[in-house]
Amino acid sequence: MDSIFATMISMVSIIAPCIVFGACCYYLSKKTAVEAILMAIGSGLGLLIHVFYLLMPFLMNSKNLPYTDVSKYYTVAGIISFITGMCFAAGFLILIINTFKKNQVVNDQFPKSID
């Protein structure tokens, strides 16, 4: 019973990555641009890595994996997680830059009073 409760509590942490991935997919469906693709790739692979981190302890117990193998898996997952984080961050930065450029163009169209 205690193990089931702990498993359910650990699954709550997957809600935020699912929401982020869903929002990125929605943005990608509305606007196919470089930033949308980068953010969707980053959040999708980040979600998969998050699921891997949640399921790895169960896999270790069921397969009786030695620590050296587990360490290799976590190292590879960490490198992939870093790359996906950089993809998401690059896409988000491009989105912010494009949004500010668009707002700057709109603001420069109106005359400013000299009162």
Chimera marker file (.cmm) of the C-alpha trace (Angstrom):
<marker_set name="trace">
<marker id="1" x="0.000" y="0.000" z="0.000" r="1" g="1" b="0" radius="0.5"/>
<marker id="2" x="2.794" y="2.411" z="0.900" r="1" g="1" b="0" radius="0.5"/>
<marker id="3" x="4.615" y="1.581" z="-2.342" r="1" g="1" b="0" radius="0.5"/>
<marker id="4" x="1.503" y="2.271" z="-4.426" r="1" g="1" b="0" radius="0.5"/>
<marker id="5" x="0.993" y="5.622" z="-2.697" r="1" g="1" b="0" radius="0.5"/>
<marker id="6" x="4.629" y="6.587" z="-3.289" r="1" g="1" b="0" radius="0.5"/>
<marker id="7" x="4.300" y="5.631" z="-6.950" r="1" g="1" b="0" radius="0.5"/>
<marker id="8" x="1.166" y="7.753" z="-7.340" r="1" g="1" b="0" radius="0.5"/>
<marker id="9" x="2.870" y="10.741" z="-5.714" r="1" g="1" b="0" radius="0.5"/>
<marker id="10" x="5.875" y="10.379" z="-8.029" r="1" g="1" b="0" radius="0.5"/>
<marker id="11" x="3.560" y="10.322" z="-11.063" r="1" g="1" b="0" radius="0.5"/>
<marker id="12" x="2.211" y="13.776" z="-10.134" r="1" g="1" b="0" radius="0.5"/>
<marker id="13" x="5.499" y="15.288" z="-11.284" r="1" g="1" b="0" radius="0.5"/>
<marker id="14" x="4.745" y="14.305" z="-14.877" r="1" g="1" b="0" radius="0.5"/>
<marker id="15" x="1.790" y="16.715" z="-15.117" r="1" g="1" b="0" radius="0.5"/>
<marker id="16" x="3.878" y="19.841" z="-15.782" r="1" g="1" b="0" radius="0.5"/>
<marker id="17" x="5.990" y="18.325" z="-18.602" r="1" g="1" b="0" radius="0.5"/>
<marker id="18" x="2.785" y="17.023" z="-20.215" r="1" g="1" b="0" radius="0.5"/>
<marker id="19" x="1.224" y="20.494" z="-20.110" r="1" g="1" b="0" radius="0.5"/>
<marker id="20" x="4.351" y="22.089" z="-21.577" r="1" g="1" b="0" radius="0.5"/>
<marker id="21" x="4.500" y="19.489" z="-24.349" r="1" g="1" b="0" radius="0.5"/>
<marker id="22" x="0.810" y="19.961" z="-25.103" r="1" g="1" b="0" radius="0.5"/>
<marker id="23" x="1.219" y="23.742" z="-25.280" r="1" g="1" b="0" radius="0.5"/>
<marker id="24" x="4.222" y="23.389" z="-27.598" r="1" g="1" b="0" radius="0.5"/>
<marker id="25" x="2.320" y="21.010" z="-29.872" r="1" g="1" b="0" radius="0.5"/>
<marker id="26" x="-0.623" y="23.430" z="-29.954" r="1" g="1" b="0" radius="0.5"/>
<marker id="27" x="1.712" y="26.295" z="-30.855" r="1" g="1" b="0" radius="0.5"/>
<marker id="28" x="3.321" y="24.127" z="-33.538" r="1" g="1" b="0" radius="0.5"/>
<marker id="29" x="-0.086" y="23.323" z="-35.009" r="1" g="1" b="0" radius="0.5"/>
<marker id="30" x="-0.967" y="27.024" z="-35.174" r="1" g="1" b="0" radius="0.5"/>
<marker id="31" x="2.368" y="28.322" z="-36.441" r="1" g="1" b="0" radius="0.5"/>
<marker id="32" x="4.975" y="26.157" z="-38.110" r="1" g="1" b="0" radius="0.5"/>
<marker id="33" x="8.171" y="28.042" z="-37.394" r="1" g="1" b="0" radius="0.5"/>
<marker id="34" x="11.676" y="27.228" z="-36.220" r="1" g="1" b="0" radius="0.5"/>
<marker id="35" x="10.945" y="28.228" z="-32.627" r="1" g="1" b="0" radius="0.5"/>
<marker id="36" x="7.831" y="26.040" z="-32.506" r="1" g="1" b="0" radius="0.5"/>
<marker id="37" x="9.724" y="23.040" z="-33.853" r="1" g="1" b="0" radius="0.5"/>
<marker id="38" x="12.610" y="23.487" z="-31.417" r="1" g="1" b="0" radius="0.5"/>
<marker id="39" x="10.287" y="23.893" z="-28.456" r="1" g="1" b="0" radius="0.5"/>
<marker id="40" x="8.194" y="20.856" z="-29.446" r="1" g="1" b="0" radius="0.5"/>
<marker id="41" x="11.293" y="18.680" z="-29.891" r="1" g="1" b="0" radius="0.5"/>
<marker id="42" x="12.796" y="19.893" z="-26.622" r="1" g="1" b="0" radius="0.5"/>
<marker id="43" x="9.645" y="19.424" z="-24.579" r="1" g="1" b="0" radius="0.5"/>
<marker id="44" x="8.775" y="16.066" z="-26.175" r="1" g="1" b="0" radius="0.5"/>
<marker id="45" x="12.160" y="14.517" z="-25.578" r="1" g="1" b="0" radius="0.5"/>
<marker id="46" x="12.257" y="16.146" z="-22.148" r="1" g="1" b="0" radius="0.5"/>
<marker id="47" x="8.972" y="14.420" z="-21.344" r="1" g="1" b="0" radius="0.5"/>
<marker id="48" x="10.407" y="11.077" z="-22.441" r="1" g="1" b="0" radius="0.5"/>
<marker id="49" x="13.503" y="11.608" z="-20.294" r="1" g="1" b="0" radius="0.5"/>
<marker id="50" x="11.274" y="12.500" z="-17.340" r="1" g="1" b="0" radius="0.5"/>
<marker id="51" x="9.327" y="9.256" z="-17.801" r="1" g="1" b="0" radius="0.5"/>
<marker id="52" x="12.645" y="7.396" z="-18.022" r="1" g="1" b="0" radius="0.5"/>
<marker id="53" x="13.747" y="8.895" z="-14.701" r="1" g="1" b="0" radius="0.5"/>
<marker id="54" x="10.443" y="7.837" z="-13.134" r="1" g="1" b="0" radius="0.5"/>
<marker id="55" x="10.595" y="4.273" z="-14.446" r="1" g="1" b="0" radius="0.5"/>
<marker id="56" x="14.307" y="3.600" z="-13.965" r="1" g="1" b="0" radius="0.5"/>
<marker id="57" x="14.071" y="2.594" z="-10.276" r="1" g="1" b="0" radius="0.5"/>
<marker id="58" x="11.413" y="0.005" z="-11.160" r="1" g="1" b="0" radius="0.5"/>
<marker id="59" x="13.575" y="-1.293" z="-13.987" r="1" g="1" b="0" radius="0.5"/>
<marker id="60" x="16.578" y="-1.529" z="-11.673" r="1" g="1" b="0" radius="0.5"/>
<marker id="61" x="14.612" y="-3.587" z="-9.154" r="1" g="1" b="0" radius="0.5"/>
<marker id="62" x="13.023" y="-5.928" z="-11.675" r="1" g="1" b="0" radius="0.5"/>
<marker id="63" x="16.160" y="-6.607" z="-13.743" r="1" g="1" b="0" radius="0.5"/>
<marker id="64" x="18.688" y="-6.503" z="-10.871" r="1" g="1" b="0" radius="0.5"/>
<marker id="65" x="20.945" y="-4.192" z="-12.848" r="1" g="1" b="0" radius="0.5"/>
<marker id="66" x="24.446" y="-3.514" z="-11.505" r="1" g="1" b="0" radius="0.5"/>
<marker id="67" x="25.327" y="0.028" z="-10.519" r="1" g="1" b="0" radius="0.5"/>
<marker id="68" x="27.786" y="0.464" z="-13.396" r="1" g="1" b="0" radius="0.5"/>
<marker id="69" x="25.062" y="-0.158" z="-15.988" r="1" g="1" b="0" radius="0.5"/>
<marker id="70" x="22.629" y="2.128" z="-14.200" r="1" g="1" b="0" radius="0.5"/>
<marker id="71" x="25.285" y="4.831" z="-14.073" r="1" g="1" b="0" radius="0.5"/>
<marker id="72" x="25.784" y="4.570" z="-17.843" r="1" g="1" b="0" radius="0.5"/>
<marker id="73" x="22.039" y="4.869" z="-18.460" r="1" g="1" b="0" radius="0.5"/>
<marker id="74" x="21.772" y="7.933" z="-16.252" r="1" g="1" b="0" radius="0.5"/>
<marker id="75" x="24.792" y="9.524" z="-17.930" r="1" g="1" b="0" radius="0.5"/>
<marker id="76" x="23.306" y="9.082" z="-21.410" r="1" g="1" b="0" radius="0.5"/>
<marker id="77" x="19.923" y="10.324" z="-20.183" r="1" g="1" b="0" radius="0.5"/>
<marker id="78" x="21.591" y="13.373" z="-18.629" r="1" g="1" b="0" radius="0.5"/>
<marker id="79" x="23.362" y="14.256" z="-21.878" r="1" g="1" b="0" radius="0.5"/>
<marker id="80" x="20.143" y="13.862" z="-23.866" r="1" g="1" b="0" radius="0.5"/>
<marker id="81" x="18.300" y="15.921" z="-21.259" r="1" g="1" b="0" radius="0.5"/>
<marker id="82" x="20.877" y="18.703" z="-21.603" r="1" g="1" b="0" radius="0.5"/>
<marker id="83" x="20.510" y="18.725" z="-25.395" r="1" g="1" b="0" radius="0.5"/>
<marker id="84" x="16.702" y="18.793" z="-25.214" r="1" g="1" b="0" radius="0.5"/>
<marker id="85" x="16.841" y="21.592" z="-22.677" r="1" g="1" b="0" radius="0.5"/>
<marker id="86" x="19.066" y="23.599" z="-24.988" r="1" g="1" b="0" radius="0.5"/>
<marker id="87" x="16.662" y="22.983" z="-27.903" r="1" g="1" b="0" radius="0.5"/>
<marker id="88" x="13.725" y="24.205" z="-25.850" r="1" g="1" b="0" radius="0.5"/>
<marker id="89" x="15.662" y="27.212" z="-24.544" r="1" g="1" b="0" radius="0.5"/>
<marker id="90" x="16.812" y="28.184" z="-28.058" r="1" g="1" b="0" radius="0.5"/>
<marker id="91" x="13.266" y="27.954" z="-29.390" r="1" g="1" b="0" radius="0.5"/>
<marker id="92" x="11.905" y="29.952" z="-26.475" r="1" g="1" b="0" radius="0.5"/>
<marker id="93" x="14.587" y="32.621" z="-26.936" r="1" g="1" b="0" radius="0.5"/>
<marker id="94" x="13.785" y="32.903" z="-30.657" r="1" g="1" b="0" radius="0.5"/>
<marker id="95" x="10.081" y="33.219" z="-29.777" r="1" g="1" b="0" radius="0.5"/>
<marker id="96" x="10.796" y="36.032" z="-27.308" r="1" g="1" b="0" radius="0.5"/>
<marker id="97" x="13.059" y="37.893" z="-29.747" r="1" g="1" b="0" radius="0.5"/>
<marker id="98" x="10.480" y="37.638" z="-32.543" r="1" g="1" b="0" radius="0.5"/>
<marker id="99" x="7.703" y="38.802" z="-30.215" r="1" g="1" b="0" radius="0.5"/>
<marker id="100" x="9.676" y="41.871" z="-29.111" r="1" g="1" b="0" radius="0.5"/>
<marker id="101" x="10.571" y="42.705" z="-32.717" r="1" g="1" b="0" radius="0.5"/>
<marker id="102" x="6.913" y="42.499" z="-33.695" r="1" g="1" b="0" radius="0.5"/>
<marker id="103" x="5.872" y="44.737" z="-30.769" r="1" g="1" b="0" radius="0.5"/>
<marker id="104" x="8.622" y="47.251" z="-31.583" r="1" g="1" b="0" radius="0.5"/>
<marker id="105" x="7.357" y="47.599" z="-35.154" r="1" g="1" b="0" radius="0.5"/>
<marker id="106" x="3.814" y="48.250" z="-33.898" r="1" g="1" b="0" radius="0.5"/>
<marker id="107" x="4.970" y="50.813" z="-31.325" r="1" g="1" b="0" radius="0.5"/>
<marker id="108" x="7.046" y="52.753" z="-33.888" r="1" g="1" b="0" radius="0.5"/>
<marker id="109" x="4.023" y="53.312" z="-36.155" r="1" g="1" b="0" radius="0.5"/>
<marker id="110" x="2.286" y="55.784" z="-33.854" r="1" g="1" b="0" radius="0.5"/>
<marker id="111" x="3.490" y="59.398" z="-33.498" r="1" g="1" b="0" radius="0.5"/>
<marker id="112" x="4.714" y="60.497" z="-30.121" r="1" g="1" b="0" radius="0.5"/>
<marker id="113" x="3.475" y="63.715" z="-28.593" r="1" g="1" b="0" radius="0.5"/>
<marker id="114" x="6.003" y="66.306" z="-27.497" r="1" g="1" b="0" radius="0.5"/>
<marker id="115" x="3.812" y="67.931" z="-24.804" r="1" g="1" b="0" radius="0.5"/>
<link id1="1" id2="2" r="1" g="1" b="0" radius="0.2"/>
<link id1="2" id2="3" r="1" g="1" b="0" radius="0.2"/>
<link id1="3" id2="4" r="1" g="1" b="0" radius="0.2"/>
<link id1="4" id2="5" r="1" g="1" b="0" radius="0.2"/>
<link id1="5" id2="6" r="1" g="1" b="0" radius="0.2"/>
<link id1="6" id2="7" r="1" g="1" b="0" radius="0.2"/>
<link id1="7" id2="8" r="1" g="1" b="0" radius="0.2"/>
<link id1="8" id2="9" r="1" g="1" b="0" radius="0.2"/>
<link id1="9" id2="10" r="1" g="1" b="0" radius="0.2"/>
<link id1="10" id2="11" r="1" g="1" b="0" radius="0.2"/>
<link id1="11" id2="12" r="1" g="1" b="0" radius="0.2"/>
<link id1="12" id2="13" r="1" g="1" b="0" radius="0.2"/>
<link id1="13" id2="14" r="1" g="1" b="0" radius="0.2"/>
<link id1="14" id2="15" r="1" g="1" b="0" radius="0.2"/>
<link id1="15" id2="16" r="1" g="1" b="0" radius="0.2"/>
<link id1="16" id2="17" r="1" g="1" b="0" radius="0.2"/>
<link id1="17" id2="18" r="1" g="1" b="0" radius="0.2"/>
<link id1="18" id2="19" r="1" g="1" b="0" radius="0.2"/>
<link id1="19" id2="20" r="1" g="1" b="0" radius="0.2"/>
<link id1="20" id2="21" r="1" g="1" b="0" radius="0.2"/>
<link id1="21" id2="22" r="1" g="1" b="0" radius="0.2"/>
<link id1="22" id2="23" r="1" g="1" b="0" radius="0.2"/>
<link id1="23" id2="24" r="1" g="1" b="0" radius="0.2"/>
<link id1="24" id2="25" r="1" g="1" b="0" radius="0.2"/>
<link id1="25" id2="26" r="1" g="1" b="0" radius="0.2"/>
<link id1="26" id2="27" r="1" g="1" b="0" radius="0.2"/>
<link id1="27" id2="28" r="1" g="1" b="0" radius="0.2"/>
<link id1="28" id2="29" r="1" g="1" b="0" radius="0.2"/>
<link id1="29" id2="30" r="1" g="1" b="0" radius="0.2"/>
<link id1="30" id2="31" r="1" g="1" b="0" radius="0.2"/>
<link id1="31" id2="32" r="1" g="1" b="0" radius="0.2"/>
<link id1="32" id2="33" r="1" g="1" b="0" radius="0.2"/>
<link id1="33" id2="34" r="1" g="1" b="0" radius="0.2"/>
<link id1="34" id2="35" r="1" g="1" b="0" radius="0.2"/>
<link id1="35" id2="36" r="1" g="1" b="0" radius="0.2"/>
<link id1="36" id2="37" r="1" g="1" b="0" radius="0.2"/>
<link id1="37" id2="38" r="1" g="1" b="0" radius="0.2"/>
<link id1="38" id2="39" r="1" g="1" b="0" radius="0.2"/>
<link id1="39" id2="40" r="1" g="1" b="0" radius="0.2"/>
<link id1="40" id2="41" r="1" g="1" b="0" radius="0.2"/>
<link id1="41" id2="42" r="1" g="1" b="0" radius="0.2"/>
<link id1="42" id2="43" r="1" g="1" b="0" radius="0.2"/>
<link id1="43" id2="44" r="1" g="1" b="0" radius="0.2"/>
<link id1="44" id2="45" r="1" g="1" b="0" radius="0.2"/>
<link id1="45" id2="46" r="1" g="1" b="0" radius="0.2"/>
<link id1="46" id2="47" r="1" g="1" b="0" radius="0.2"/>
<link id1="47" id2="48" r="1" g="1" b="0" radius="0.2"/>
<link id1="48" id2="49" r="1" g="1" b="0" radius="0.2"/>
<link id1="49" id2="50" r="1" g="1" b="0" radius="0.2"/>
<link id1="50" id2="51" r="1" g="1" b="0" radius="0.2"/>
<link id1="51" id2="52" r="1" g="1" b="0" radius="0.2"/>
<link id1="52" id2="53" r="1" g="1" b="0" radius="0.2"/>
<link id1="53" id2="54" r="1" g="1" b="0" radius="0.2"/>
<link id1="54" id2="55" r="1" g="1" b="0" radius="0.2"/>
<link id1="55" id2="56" r="1" g="1" b="0" radius="0.2"/>
<link id1="56" id2="57" r="1" g="1" b="0" radius="0.2"/>
<link id1="57" id2="58" r="1" g="1" b="0" radius="0.2"/>
<link id1="58" id2="59" r="1" g="1" b="0" radius="0.2"/>
<link id1="59" id2="60" r="1" g="1" b="0" radius="0.2"/>
<link id1="60" id2="61" r="1" g="1" b="0" radius="0.2"/>
<link id1="61" id2="62" r="1" g="1" b="0" radius="0.2"/>
<link id1="62" id2="63" r="1" g="1" b="0" radius="0.2"/>
<link id1="63" id2="64" r="1" g="1" b="0" radius="0.2"/>
<link id1="64" id2="65" r="1" g="1" b="0" radius="0.2"/>
<link id1="65" id2="66" r="1" g="1" b="0" radius="0.2"/>
<link id1="66" id2="67" r="1" g="1" b="0" radius="0.2"/>
<link id1="67" id2="68" r="1" g="1" b="0" radius="0.2"/>
<link id1="68" id2="69" r="1" g="1" b="0" radius="0.2"/>
<link id1="69" id2="70" r="1" g="1" b="0" radius="0.2"/>
<link id1="70" id2="71" r="1" g="1" b="0" radius="0.2"/>
<link id1="71" id2="72" r="1" g="1" b="0" radius="0.2"/>
<link id1="72" id2="73" r="1" g="1" b="0" radius="0.2"/>
<link id1="73" id2="74" r="1" g="1" b="0" radius="0.2"/>
<link id1="74" id2="75" r="1" g="1" b="0" radius="0.2"/>
<link id1="75" id2="76" r="1" g="1" b="0" radius="0.2"/>
<link id1="76" id2="77" r="1" g="1" b="0" radius="0.2"/>
<link id1="77" id2="78" r="1" g="1" b="0" radius="0.2"/>
<link id1="78" id2="79" r="1" g="1" b="0" radius="0.2"/>
<link id1="79" id2="80" r="1" g="1" b="0" radius="0.2"/>
<link id1="80" id2="81" r="1" g="1" b="0" radius="0.2"/>
<link id1="81" id2="82" r="1" g="1" b="0" radius="0.2"/>
<link id1="82" id2="83" r="1" g="1" b="0" radius="0.2"/>
<link id1="83" id2="84" r="1" g="1" b="0" radius="0.2"/>
<link id1="84" id2="85" r="1" g="1" b="0" radius="0.2"/>
<link id1="85" id2="86" r="1" g="1" b="0" radius="0.2"/>
<link id1="86" id2="87" r="1" g="1" b="0" radius="0.2"/>
<link id1="87" id2="88" r="1" g="1" b="0" radius="0.2"/>
<link id1="88" id2="89" r="1" g="1" b="0" radius="0.2"/>
<link id1="89" id2="90" r="1" g="1" b="0" radius="0.2"/>
<link id1="90" id2="91" r="1" g="1" b="0" radius="0.2"/>
<link id1="91" id2="92" r="1" g="1" b="0" radius="0.2"/>
<link id1="92" id2="93" r="1" g="1" b="0" radius="0.2"/>
<link id1="93" id2="94" r="1" g="1" b="0" radius="0.2"/>
<link id1="94" id2="95" r="1" g="1" b="0" radius="0.2"/>
<link id1="95" id2="96" r="1" g="1" b="0" radius="0.2"/>
<link id1="96" id2="97" r="1" g="1" b="0" radius="0.2"/>
<link id1="97" id2="98" r="1" g="1" b="0" radius="0.2"/>
<link id1="98" id2="99" r="1" g="1" b="0" radius="0.2"/>
<link id1="99" id2="100" r="1" g="1" b="0" radius="0.2"/>
<link id1="100" id2="101" r="1" g="1" b="0" radius="0.2"/>
<link id1="101" id2="102" r="1" g="1" b="0" radius="0.2"/>
<link id1="102" id2="103" r="1" g="1" b="0" radius="0.2"/>
<link id1="103" id2="104" r="1" g="1" b="0" radius="0.2"/>
<link id1="104" id2="105" r="1" g="1" b="0" radius="0.2"/>
<link id1="105" id2="106" r="1" g="1" b="0" radius="0.2"/>
<link id1="106" id2="107" r="1" g="1" b="0" radius="0.2"/>
<link id1="107" id2="108" r="1" g="1" b="0" radius="0.2"/>
<link id1="108" id2="109" r="1" g="1" b="0" radius="0.2"/>
<link id1="109" id2="110" r="1" g="1" b="0" radius="0.2"/>
<link id1="110" id2="111" r="1" g="1" b="0" radius="0.2"/>
<link id1="111" id2="112" r="1" g="1" b="0" radius="0.2"/>
<link id1="112" id2="113" r="1" g="1" b="0" radius="0.2"/>
<link id1="113" id2="114" r="1" g="1" b="0" radius="0.2"/>
<link id1="114" id2="115" r="1" g="1" b="0" radius="0.2"/>
</marker_set>
